[in-house]
């Protein structure tokens, strides 16, 4: 989380809307541990990582949807999930992410 604070501060000063994605659980092996965070601003700029790069593109899409509709949600990517495999989650585990718009 600390690694994204500078970007969050800068985006806040610029008046950007931001969605935050955090790893809340993993099953089996996962690319990042619970607590890993990624922020996405309304322009699609990214700070941090929740998967070491393997599902970040799909997370950006989910984060932008959170900003569009104001929703909070749990999103799961796993090895048997066709979408996760297609975007590169090949570690054999499952990651659960909590996504929400950041409310200053």
VOLODREN-525296 format. One record per residue (C-alpha): residue number from 1; residue in one letter; y, x, z. Coordinates in steps of 0.05 Angstrom, whole numbers, plus 5000, padded with zeros to 4 digits. Layout:
NUM, A, Y, X, Z
...
***
This chain:
1, X, 5000, 5000, 5000
2, X, 5048, 5057, 5017
3, X, 5043, 5084, 4946
4, X, 5078, 5022, 4917
5, X, 5135, 5015, 4967
6, X, 5186, 5053, 4925
7, X, 5171, 5009, 4864
8, X, 5174, 4946, 4907
9, X, 5241, 4967, 4935
10, X, 5269, 4984, 4866
11, X, 5245, 4918, 4835
12, X, 5272, 4879, 4894
13, X, 5341, 4911, 4885
14, X, 5337, 4893, 4811
15, X, 5322, 4821, 4828
16, X, 5253, 4822, 4796
17, X, 5199, 4772, 4816
18, X, 5136, 4806, 4839
19, X, 5063, 4787, 4849
20, X, 5019, 4827, 4896
21, X, 4944, 4837, 4888
22, X, 4903, 4865, 4945
23, X, 4829, 4882, 4951
24, X, 4804, 4838, 5008
25, X, 4729, 4850, 5002
26, X, 4677, 4887, 4962
27, X, 4603, 4876, 4954
28, X, 4560, 4936, 4935
29, X, 4598, 4994, 4907
30, X, 4671, 4983, 4888
31, X, 4723, 5026, 4856
32, X, 4774, 5017, 4912
33, X, 4767, 4997, 4986
34, X, 4796, 4935, 5019
35, X, 4870, 4944, 5029
36, X, 4883, 4975, 4961
37, X, 4943, 4941, 4929
38, X, 4976, 4932, 4862
39, X, 5043, 4900, 4847
40, X, 5063, 4869, 4781
41, X, 5134, 4849, 4765
42, X, 5155, 4793, 4719
43, X, 5162, 4842, 4661
44, X, 5089, 4864, 4668
45, X, 5106, 4931, 4700
46, X, 5052, 4955, 4748
47, X, 5051, 4997, 4811
48, X, 4988, 5017, 4848
49, X, 4916, 5002, 4833
50, X, 4861, 4956, 4857
51, X, 4805, 4982, 4814
52, X, 4820, 5052, 4790
53, X, 4838, 5023, 4723
54, X, 4775, 4984, 4705
55, X, 4802, 4913, 4714
56, X, 4876, 4925, 4719
57, X, 4891, 4889, 4653
58, X, 4857, 4826, 4677
59, X, 4893, 4831, 4744
60, X, 4961, 4836, 4709
61, X, 4944, 4771, 4672
62, X, 4926, 4736, 4737
63, X, 4988, 4763, 4772
64, X, 5034, 4738, 4717
65, X, 5001, 4670, 4723
66, X, 5015, 4671, 4798
67, X, 5088, 4683, 4783
68, X, 5089, 4628, 4730
69, X, 5059, 4574, 4775
70, X, 5074, 4601, 4845
71, X, 5001, 4599, 4864
72, X, 4960, 4642, 4911
73, X, 4888, 4655, 4894
74, X, 4825, 4695, 4906
75, X, 4799, 4727, 4842
76, X, 4730, 4759, 4838
77, X, 4705, 4811, 4788
78, X, 4633, 4833, 4789
79, X, 4584, 4871, 4747
80, X, 4549, 4807, 4725
81, X, 4615, 4774, 4708
82, X, 4622, 4778, 4632
83, X, 4698, 4785, 4636
84, X, 4694, 4841, 4688
85, X, 4642, 4879, 4646
86, X, 4685, 4869, 4584
87, X, 4745, 4900, 4618
88, X, 4705, 4957, 4647
89, X, 4680, 4941, 4718
90, X, 4615, 4980, 4711
91, X, 4608, 5006, 4782
92, X, 4554, 4955, 4798
93, X, 4592, 4920, 4853
94, X, 4638, 4860, 4862
95, X, 4711, 4862, 4883
96, X, 4750, 4804, 4913
97, X, 4825, 4805, 4905
98, X, 4878, 4761, 4937
99, X, 4938, 4750, 4892
100, X, 5004, 4720, 4912
101, X, 5077, 4719, 4892
102, X, 5116, 4766, 4939
103, X, 5166, 4726, 4979
104, X, 5223, 4769, 5002
***
